[in-house]
Amino acid sequence: MNIIKNLDSPSIFIGKQGNGIISFGSGQPDLPPPKEAIEGIDIRHDLRYGLIQGEVVLREALSKEYPTSTADNFVITNGASEALDLIFRAIGKGKVLLPKPYYYSYPPIIKLAGMEPVFLDLKEGRIDLSDFNKKVKDCKAVLINSPSNPTGRVEAIETLKEIESLTRKMNIYIISDEVYKDLIYERENYHIKGEHVITVNSFSKTYAMCGVRVGYLWSSDQSIVNKTIAIKTHTSMNTNLVAQDMALGAMNAPKEYIINQKKIWRQRRDSIYHGLCELGLDLWKPEGAFYVLPKVKKPKELVWKLYNDFKVITYLGEWFGAPDRIRLSYALDQNEIEEGLSRIKQALKEL
Ligand SMILES: Cc1ncc(COP(=O)(O)O)c(C=O)c1O
């Protein structure tokens, strides 16, 4: 059964494009970055080693977005991915509570740091506080991702506040992965706060700059910031300086950039959500990010058939801890979404 052999991980699909392929795979925005990200880069100035913590100008610009913080509270990283890796290694041993389905890199990052993932059951795609209360007691950290990849769900502000205050009282860290914070369709982001909170963010999604690899972590706990800098000193060293210049440029883009992107994502959300409902699939309506996670019969066979016979890439729910589902990213053009939906309709008929 080469189906099973070939679908071990998303790496077989990441970066695949062209040749008539329609990819609902990677969460990579197809929209252009702001022009400010590309203008005025002085490459010659960037051919040196930089500060491990990140360029001061970028950290100062970020500190304006986080009330009461300073440039010292940030570490600029190779995407949110490196921020997550540094944080768990800095925290060290213990259990990490996280919702399941999860972003597929979370369990490996946690395990590589020597920590143990513990999974929360979701109710209608959102955190069930009674399950949270039961499982949080012997954990060292909680990982929150709202809006979520892969569910597209956004946690209620009351839930986030409850988690914020409970973990504060119990002296448990919250790692809040907010890479989709600018992609919430119905309200503003609620930024979880406190001495025990470490926020992770990225320029990949908000500014459509995935390949540039700039993200950051934020914490008001200076000991966490210092530990992550100490690890980064001996691993990746400074984050690419050209990329940091681009990130700073992107932050100078007018606010309309983000507002306009959000409008486009909402239209695409409506199109794919209604399209999949019409095909009879059971799925949660995304409230943020750009993913849907429908339930399907025979997910492995479907993902494989879609790829081999219809040149459509989708991801197996199993990679996200949801074996009865498949995940689709709608970070692609409206025409491609429509063509992809019609190929999915055909594949479902033939399965
Ligand atoms: C929830 C979540 N966190 C982190 C990342 C990694 O982002 P970055 O490109 O900044 O490393 C992703 C990428 O898809 C993601 O979905």
The ligand as a Gaussian input file, in Angstrom:
#p B3LYP/6-31G(d) Opt

LIG

0 1
 C       -0.077000      28.274000      13.770000
 C        1.223000      28.493000      13.092000
 N        2.291000      28.830000      13.831000
 C        3.502000      29.015000      13.260000
 C        3.683000      28.879000      11.907000
 C        5.043000      29.093000      11.319000
 O        5.110000      30.358000      10.727000
 P        6.469000      31.005000      10.218000
 O        6.394000      31.056000       8.727000
 O        6.466000      32.385000      10.798000
 O        7.594000      30.182000      10.726000
 C        2.595000      28.537000      11.085000
 C        2.772000      28.346000       9.638000
 O        1.908000      27.914000       8.925000
 C        1.334000      28.335000      11.701000
 O        0.251000      28.010000      10.993000

